[in-house]
Amino acid sequence: MNVTSRLTALAVCGGLLAGVAAGSGRAGAADQPPIVIGTTISQTGSYAEDAKYALQGYQLWVNQQNAKGGLLGRKIELKYYDDASDPATAVTQYQKLVQQDKVALLVGPYSSAITAAVANVAEQNKMPMISPEVSSVAPFKRGLKWVFQGQAQSTRYVAGAIDIAKQNGYKKIAVTGEDTAFPRSIAQAIPDLAKEAGLEIVFNELYPHNASDYTAIAQKIKQANPDAVFGISYFPDSIGLLRALKQANVTPKELFFAVGPTEPNFGKEAGKDADGVLSTTNWSANLKTADNGDFTKAFQAMFKSNPDYHSAANYAALQVLAAAINKNKSLDADKIREFMATTKVPTVMGTYEVDSSGIQVGYNSLTLQWQGGSQYVVWPASYQQKKPQLPFPAWTR
């Protein structure tokens, strides 16, 4: 065999070996274990209705990302436990996710109260955790380094309701809600916001977590005779308060519940009594945000229902996490933490951005109202689908 023939043979062998190596590499990547993301979700307990939509936001993103090949050439698995709407249970489960399940990444649970409890697990294990369901800024006052807020600040939730009250000349407001982290954070912010708007708080009392009877609260509100009632309430207590207020024949000109009425099932559960109820939302299908139209259509196709802002927030949280991983081309915790702390990321919720404490400064809140059995954004004017219908029709229907 001459020199030319020997070189040709070597080149062919080299090409074959390279092909085998490349094939082995591809097979190796495909055979790698999935990247496991850990969390808890309130599948039972008082937060279950709202948390259902939060979980679906996570699930949709994982499903879509796996269809694209996952992250870093590996599939993604979402591992979650039912925390039963209980902070102590969630802490135990997050410890299990880290210590026993050895998850690669953490994302936040549902509710400010549960997030505040499990934040210590992320901190102690130095695992970055974006938390799309913590609207209270209180946990971040503890000097957290590894936890980041993926939701609009709770103090922004009532801005629309207060502005609407001011615009309509209402003067007296009553405030109530569950005595846990999220409602407390709003209730504590309302006095300053109300004073600035020229409103007087004539009643301000919270009720226990998992309360089931709102008769006494409704009677006290009736005695206070407010122009507007602000209930900082989740889904079950929003329904309970609505029924108790009706039973007591409380007739405010404006009725606002913080998050319960954002759920599509609120209209089904409350029936005609839902009409006129105001609520807060941090997302709308009409927002011109990154991939929002595709997100809404994909959610409807997968779950045969419309998303709510919890779905959008949790989906957005994984958009941010993926951006951090793709930017750094690794699962390195320090690099992901640095990215989340310093980088603006376009998401379906708007532009993710946090301050030096990890508090969200990029996302905003909208105000919606039930009208004719459907939800419409009524504030601010720049996003308004319909004008707010006031006064609240109360129980004359």
C-alpha positions in Angstrom: 0.0 0.0 0.0 1.5 3.3 -1.0 1.6 6.4 1.2 -1.5 8.0 -0.4 -3.5 4.8 0.1 -2.4 4.5 3.7 -3.4 8.1 4.4 -6.8 7.5 2.8 -7.3 4.4 4.9 -6.4 6.3 8.0 -8.7 9.2 7.2 -11.6 6.7 6.6 -10.9 5.0 9.9 -10.6 8.3 11.7 -13.9 9.4 10.3 -15.6 6.2 11.4 -14.1 6.5 14.8 -15.2 10.1 15.1 -18.7 9.1 14.0 -18.8 6.3 16.6 -17.6 8.8 19.3 -20.2 11.4 18.2 -22.9 8.7 18.3 -21.8 7.6 21.7 -21.8 11.2 22.9 -25.4 11.7 21.7 -26.5 8.5 23.3 -24.7 9.5 26.5 -26.6 12.9 26.6 -29.9 11.1 25.9 -29.1 8.6 28.6 -28.3 11.2 31.3 -30.8 11.4 34.2 -33.3 14.3 34.1 -32.7 17.6 35.7 -35.1 17.4 38.7 -36.8 20.6 39.9 -38.3 20.4 43.4 -41.3 22.2 45.0 -44.4 21.7 47.0 -47.9 22.7 46.0 -51.1 23.0 48.1 -53.1 20.3 46.5 -55.3 20.1 49.6 -56.2 22.6 52.3 -57.4 26.2 52.1 -55.0 27.3 49.3 -55.8 24.3 46.9 -58.0 26.2 44.4 -55.5 28.9 43.8 -52.5 26.6 43.9 -53.9 24.3 41.2 -53.3 27.0 38.7 -49.8 27.6 40.0 -48.9 24.0 39.5 -50.3 24.0 36.0 -48.1 26.9 35.1 -45.0 24.8 36.2 -46.3 21.8 34.4 -46.9 23.6 31.1 -43.4 25.0 31.0 -41.8 21.6 31.8 -43.9 20.0 29.1 -43.0 22.6 26.5 -39.3 22.6 27.4 -39.0 18.8 27.2 -40.6 18.9 23.8 -37.7 21.2 22.8 -35.1 18.8 24.3 -35.0 19.9 27.9 -32.1 21.9 29.3 -28.4 21.3 28.7 -29.4 18.3 26.6 -31.3 16.7 29.5 -35.0 16.2 30.1 -36.6 18.0 33.0 -38.7 16.4 35.8 -40.9 18.4 38.2 -41.0 16.7 41.6 -43.6 18.0 44.0 -45.4 17.1 47.2 -48.7 18.2 48.6 -48.0 20.6 51.5 -51.7 20.6 52.5 -51.5 24.5 52.8 -49.4 24.1 55.9 -46.0 25.9 56.3 -44.6 23.3 58.7 -45.4 20.5 56.4 -43.8 22.3 53.5 -40.6 22.8 55.4 -40.3 19.1 56.0 -41.0 18.3 52.4 -38.4 20.9 51.1 -35.8 19.3 53.4 -36.7 15.9 51.9 -36.4 17.3 48.4 -32.9 18.5 49.1 -31.5 15.9 51.4 -33.2 12.7 50.2 -34.4 13.3 46.7 -31.3 15.3 45.8 -33.1 17.7 43.5 -30.9 19.8 41.3 -33.0 23.0 41.6 -35.8 24.5 43.8 -38.7 26.7 42.9 -41.1 28.3 45.3 -44.4 26.9 46.7 -47.8 28.6 46.7 -48.5 31.5 49.1 -46.4 34.0 51.0 -46.8 32.2 54.3 -45.4 28.9 53.0 -42.6 30.6 51.0 -41.5 32.5 54.1 -41.3 29.2 56.0 -39.3 27.2 53.3 -37.0 30.1 52.4 -34.7 28.9 55.2 -34.2 25.6 53.5 -33.0 27.3 50.3 -30.8 29.6 52.3 -29.2 26.9 54.5 -28.5 24.7 51.4 -27.4 27.7 49.2 -29.8 26.8 46.5 -31.2 29.7 44.4 -35.0 29.7 44.5 -37.3 32.0 42.5 -40.6 32.2 44.3 -43.6 33.2 42.0 -46.2 33.0 44.8 -44.7 35.3 47.4 -46.1 38.8 47.1 -45.3 39.9 50.7 -41.9 41.6 51.0 -41.6 40.6 54.7 -39.4 37.5 54.1 -36.9 39.6 52.2 -36.4 41.9 55.1 -34.5 39.0 56.8 -31.6 39.5 54.4 -32.2 36.5 52.2 -29.5 35.9 49.6 -30.8 32.8 47.7 -34.5 33.6 47.4 -36.0 35.9 44.8 -39.5 37.3 44.4 -41.2 36.3 41.2 -44.5 38.1 41.8 -45.6 41.7 42.1 -45.3 43.2 45.6 -48.5 42.8 47.7 -48.6 46.5 48.4 -49.5 47.1 44.8 -52.5 44.8 44.9 -54.9 47.4 46.3 -53.7 50.4 44.3 -56.4 50.0 41.7 -59.2 49.5 44.2 -58.1 52.5 46.2 -57.9 54.7 43.1 -61.3 53.6 42.0 -62.8 54.4 45.4 -61.1 57.9 45.3 -62.4 58.5 41.7 -65.9 57.7 42.8 -65.9 59.9 45.9 -66.0 57.1 48.4 -64.7 58.0 51.8 -65.0 55.0 54.3 -63.4 51.6 53.8 -63.5 48.3 55.8 -60.5 46.0 55.7 -60.5 42.3 56.5 -58.7 39.1 55.5 -56.9 36.0 56.7 -54.4 36.5 59.5 -51.4 35.1 57.5 -48.4 36.7 55.8 -49.9 37.8 52.5 -53.1 39.4 53.8 -51.2 41.0 56.7 -48.7 42.6 54.3 -51.6 44.3 52.4 -53.6 45.2 55.5 -50.5 46.9 57.0 -49.9 48.9 53.8 -53.5 50.1 53.3 -53.6 52.8 56.1 -50.9 54.9 54.4 -52.4 54.3 50.9 -55.9 55.2 52.2 -54.7 58.3 53.9 -52.9 59.5 50.8 -56.2 59.0 48.8 -58.3 60.8 51.5 -60.0 57.6 52.6 -60.9 56.7 56.2 -60.6 53.1 57.5 -63.6 52.5 59.7 -63.0 48.7 60.3 -59.7 46.7 60.2 -59.8 43.2 61.5 -58.3 39.9 60.3 -59.7 36.4 60.9 -57.8 33.1 61.6 -56.3 30.9 58.9 -58.8 28.2 57.8 -61.8 30.1 59.2 -65.1 28.8 58.0 -67.7 31.1 59.5 -67.6 34.8 58.6 -70.9 35.8 60.2 -69.3 37.8 63.0 -67.0 39.7 60.6 -69.9 40.5 58.3 -71.9 41.9 61.2 -69.0 44.1 62.4 -68.6 45.4 58.8 -72.3 46.2 58.6 -72.0 48.2 61.9 -69.1 50.2 60.5 -71.2 51.1 57.4 -68.3 51.5 54.9 -68.5 52.7 51.3 -66.1 50.1 50.2 -65.1 46.6 51.6 -61.6 45.3 51.0 -61.3 41.6 51.7 -57.7 40.3 51.4 -58.9 36.8 50.8 -58.1 33.6 48.9 -60.7 31.6 47.0 -62.6 29.8 49.8 -62.7 32.8 52.1 -63.7 35.1 49.3 -66.7 32.9 48.7 -67.4 32.7 52.4 -67.2 36.4 52.9 -69.4 37.1 49.9 -72.1 34.9 51.3 -71.8 36.2 54.8 -72.0 39.8 53.6 -75.1 39.0 51.5 -76.7 37.2 54.5 -76.1 40.3 56.7 -77.3 42.5 53.9 -74.1 44.6 53.8 -74.4 47.0 50.9 -71.1 48.6 50.0 -70.7 50.7 46.9 -67.4 48.9 46.1 -66.6 45.3 46.9 -63.0 44.1 46.4 -61.4 40.7 47.2 -57.7 40.5 46.8 -57.1 37.2 44.9 -60.1 34.8 45.2 -62.1 36.2 42.3 -59.2 36.0 39.9 -59.9 32.2 39.6 -62.3 31.3 36.8 -64.3 29.1 39.2 -65.2 32.1 41.3 -68.0 33.0 38.8 -69.3 29.5 38.8 -69.3 29.2 42.6 -70.7 32.7 43.3 -73.1 32.8 40.4 -74.7 36.2 39.8 -73.4 37.5 43.1 -69.9 37.6 41.4 -71.0 40.5 39.2 -69.5 43.7 40.3 -66.8 42.2 42.5 -63.4 43.7 42.0 -60.1 41.8 42.4 -56.4 42.1 41.7 -54.5 40.3 39.1 -50.8 40.5 38.0 -51.3 39.2 34.5 -53.8 39.3 31.6 -54.0 37.4 28.4 -54.1 40.8 26.7 -50.7 41.9 27.9 -48.2 42.5 25.1 -45.4 40.6 27.0 -42.9 38.1 25.7 -44.6 34.9 24.4 -47.8 35.8 26.2 -50.1 34.8 23.3 -48.4 31.5 22.8 -48.5 30.8 26.5 -52.2 31.4 26.7 -53.0 29.2 23.7 -50.8 26.4 24.9 -52.3 26.5 28.4 -55.8 26.3 27.0 -54.8 23.4 24.8 -53.2 21.4 27.6 -55.7 22.0 30.4 -58.9 22.9 28.5 -59.3 26.0 30.6 -58.0 29.6 30.8 -54.9 30.4 32.9 -54.9 32.8 35.7 -52.1 35.0 37.0 -50.8 32.2 39.3 -50.3 30.1 36.2 -48.5 32.9 34.4 -46.3 33.7 37.4 -45.2 30.1 37.8 -44.6 29.7 34.1 -42.6 33.0 34.2 -40.5 31.8 37.1 -39.3 28.8 35.0 -38.6 31.1 32.1 -36.2 33.0 34.4 -34.6 29.8 35.7 -34.1 28.5 32.2 -32.5 31.8 31.1 -30.1 31.6 34.0 -29.1 28.0 33.1 -28.8 28.7 29.4 -26.7 31.8 30.0 -24.3 30.0 32.2 -24.5 26.6 30.4 -24.5 24.9 33.8 -26.5 24.2 37.0 -23.9 26.0 39.1 -25.9 27.4 42.1 -23.7 30.5 42.5 -23.9 31.4 38.8 -27.7 31.0 38.8 -28.0 33.0 42.0 -26.0 35.8 40.5 -28.0 35.8 37.3 -31.3 36.0 39.2 -30.0 38.8 41.4 -28.7 41.0 38.6 -30.4 40.3 35.3 -33.6 41.6 33.7 -35.6 38.8 31.9 -38.6 39.3 29.6 -41.4 36.9 30.6 -45.1 36.5 30.1 -45.6 38.5 33.3 -43.5 41.4 32.0 -39.9 42.1 32.8 -38.4 40.2 35.7 -36.2 42.5 37.8 -35.3 42.4 41.5 -33.6 44.9 43.8 -30.6 44.2 46.1 -32.9 42.5 48.6 -34.5 40.1 46.0 -37.8 42.1 45.9 -39.6 42.2 42.6 -39.6 45.7 41.0 -40.4 44.7 37.4 -43.9 43.3 37.7 -47.1 45.3 38.3 -50.7 44.6 39.3 -54.0 45.1 37.5 -57.5 45.3 38.8 -60.3 43.2 37.3 -64.0 43.1 37.7 -66.7 40.4 37.1 -69.2 41.8 34.7 -71.9 39.6 33.1 -70.3 36.4 34.2 -66.8 37.3 32.8 -63.6 38.9 34.0 -62.4 42.2 32.6 -59.4 44.4 33.4 -60.8 47.8 34.6 -57.6 49.4 35.9 -55.3 51.0 35.0 -56.7 52.8 32.0 -53.8 51.7 29.8 -54.9 48.1 30.1 -58.6 48.7 30.5 -60.9 46.3 28.7 -64.1 47.8 30.3 -64.8 50.6 32.6 -65.6 49.6 36.2 -69.3 49.3 36.9 -70.2 51.0 40.2 -71.8 51.1 42.6 -71.7 47.4 43.5 -75.2 46.1 42.8 -75.3 44.3 46.1 -78.1 41.9 46.6 -80.9 43.6 44.6 -80.5 41.2 41.6 
